[in-house]
C-alpha cells in the first residue's frame, strides 16, 4: 500500500541526511508543504536547529508576477524558509527516490485577517476570527483559487493535497488558547462558526432569512451553552438549539459556498497541471464541519477531485461515507498521526492501517516525518516493512 509522509522544507534543507532518512522509512512519497500557516515546530534531528518558528502564513517558494497589483496576495516566508525553500527540499527528496506532492494550506491565514480584517469570518456577536478567511467573499475566493493553483503546481510535483479548502471557524490551535472553559459541543461550534460578514448576510437573505434576526436567534440559541447545558449529538443538536428551519437555511448557504469553492479550486488546479497530476483534499465527510479537514459532500468531492485525505488517528470510521459514495479509482488516504507526543500511535500503525483498509482506505498518510522522535520513526519503519 502506498504511504506518504508529511514534511516541511525546514526538516530537509540544511540536513544532508534528511531526505535519505525519510525515504528509509519505507514511504514512496513525500507530501511537502509549499504554502503553510504559522506554526512553531520541533526539528529533533536537524544539525542546525531544534525549533522553527514560522511567524505567519506564507508561501515557501518565490511567488510569481500573477499577484502584482492585487490587494490579497500571499506573504513571503521569513528566515524559517528563505528563497525557494520548497524547491530545494523537493529536489533533495526526489533525489532520494521519493515522489513529491505539494501540501497546500488555503483558508487559514491569521496575518491576512490581521492586515485585512474585513476578509475574516465574523460571528453572531460581531467578533472577528482573523485566522479564518470568509470563503463567501468574492475577493477571498479568487485569492484562494489562485493560491491553490500556484502553490499546488510546483516544478516536478506529481500531485497536491489541499488543506483547509472550505470553512474555517471558531476551533483553532491558537497560542495560549483559553477557549475551552465552556464545552461547546458540535452544535456550539457550528453556531459560533456562522459568519455574519456582508457577503454572508447577503447569502442568508437569499435563503429568505433576515440576517439581523438570524444573528439574534443564534445568540439566543447559545445562551444555554454558556450556562453549561450543551445538547449532545451532531446536526440534531444544532436543530434543537436554533430550530430546524433556521439551521437548515444556514447549512444550505454554507454548503453551497464550500462546494462551489472546492469545485472551482480543483478545476483551476487541474487546468494548470500536467496530465496525471493527482489532486486530493483533506476532508471530513460531515459537510457542516469546519477546519483543516474541510467539510465536504463525499459524493460531490469524489466526482471532482481524485480523492481525499481523511483523519483516522482516532478511528477509521470517517472513511465509510467516502467508500460508500466513491467512484472507481478514487484515492482514500487514511491519515495517521505517528508522533507519540501529539497523540499518535506509531506502535499500533500496522493494526490501524489494517483496520483502515477494512473501511476502504487505498493509501496511507503519516503525520509527520519531521516532528516525530527517532523511536516513533523506528516504529513506523517496522510497521511499513511488515505491511509490504
C-alpha positions, 0 to 999 in steps of 0.5 A: 500500500502506498504511504506518504509522509508529511514534511516541511522544507525546514526538516530537509534543507540544511540536513544532508541526511534528511531526505535519505532518512525519510525515504528509509522509512519505507514511504514512496512519497513525500507530501511537502508543504509549499504554502503553510500557516504559522506554526512553531515546530520541533526539528529533533534531528536537524544539525542546525536547529531544534525549533522553527518558528514560522511567524505567519502564513506564507508561501515557501517558494518565490511567488510569481508576477500573477499577484502584482497589483492585487490587494490579497496576495500571499506573504513571503516566508521569513528566515524559517524558509528563505528563497525557494525553500520548497524547491530545494527540499523537493529536489533533495527528496526526489533525489532520494527516490521519493515522489513529491506532492505539494501540501497546500494550506488555503483558508487559514491565514491569521496575518491576512485577517490581521492586515485585512480584517474585513476578509475574516469570518465574523460571528453572531456577536460581531467578533472577528476570527482573523485566522479564518478567511470568509470563503463567501467573499468574492475577493477571498475566493479568487485569492484562494483559487489562485493560491491553490493553483500556484502553490499546488503546481510546483516544478516536478510535483506529481500531485497536491493535497489541499488543506483547509479548502472550505470553512474555517471557524471558531476551533483553532490551535491558537497560542495560549488558547483559553477557549475551552472553559465552556464545552461547546459541543458540535452544535456550539461550534457550528453556531459560533462558526456562522459568519455574519460578514456582508457577503454572508448576510447577503447569502442568508437573505437569499435563503429568505432569512433576515440576517439581523434576526438570524444573528439574534436567534443564534445568540439566543440559541447559545445562551444555554451553552454558556450556562453549561447545558450543551445538547449532545449529538451532531446536526440534531443538536444544532436543530434543537438549539436554533430550530430546524428551519433556521439551521437548515437555511444556514447549512444550505448557504454554507454548503453551497459556498464550500462546494462551489469553492472546492469545485472551482479550486480543483478545476483551476488546479487541474487546468494548470497541471500536467496530465496525471497530476493527482489532486486530493483534499483533506476532508471530513465527510460531515459537510457542516464541519469546519477546519483543516479537514474541510467539510465536504459532500463525499459524493460531490468531492469524489466526482471532482477531485481524485480523492481525499485525505481523511483523519483516522488517528482516532478511528477509521470510521470517517472513511465509510461515507467516502467508500460508500459514495466513491467512484472507481479509482478514487484515492482514500488516504487514511491519515495517521498521526505517528508522533507519540507526543501529539497523540499518535500511535506509531506502535499500533500503525500496522493494526490501524492501517489494517483496520483502515483498509477494512473501511476502504482506505487505498493509501496511507498518510503519516503525520509527520516525518519531521516532528516525530522522535527517532523511536516513533520513526523506528516504529513506523519503519517496522510497521511499513516493512511488515505491511509490504 
